[in-house]
Amino acid sequence: MLRYTLMRLGIFVGCFAAVWGLVYFGIVPRGFGASNGMWMVLLALVVSAPISFVVLRGERDRASAQVVERVDRMKANLEANAAQEDVADDAARSQGQAQGQAS
């Protein structure tokens, strides 16, 4: 998961550098007033999103598989804990009923 995030960040930084160069040389217009930085960030996001979607498909699938495995493991642990609680609860109830009948 960290690898995917770092790769995505790298693509964004590369796109930001490209956009900065295009703005610096006047190929792409500057933003209005002090908004030039925000303009470059937004343009880099718009450019990097489809690139990341296509280029990182395999890495995204691997990260997704890791998340699914982690969720399945947590579900199994929760079910095991619930089963242990049910066994303990049943044992406590049967002891309470046995003591109630003995009195």
C-alpha angles and dihedrals in degrees: 000000000000090000091055091048093050092047091050091049090050092054090050092050090049091050091047090053090049092049091047090053092048091050093044092054092043097245091121117038120252121246122258115279112315094353094090093103093049091047091054093047092050093046091049090051092050092049097042097048098070091038090054091046092057102032098043098044094114094045090048090053091051091049090048091052090052091051091049091050091050092049092048090051091051091049091051091050091049091049091049091050091048090051091051090050091050091052091048092046092049091049092050092048093049091050090049092051092046091052091046092054093046093056 
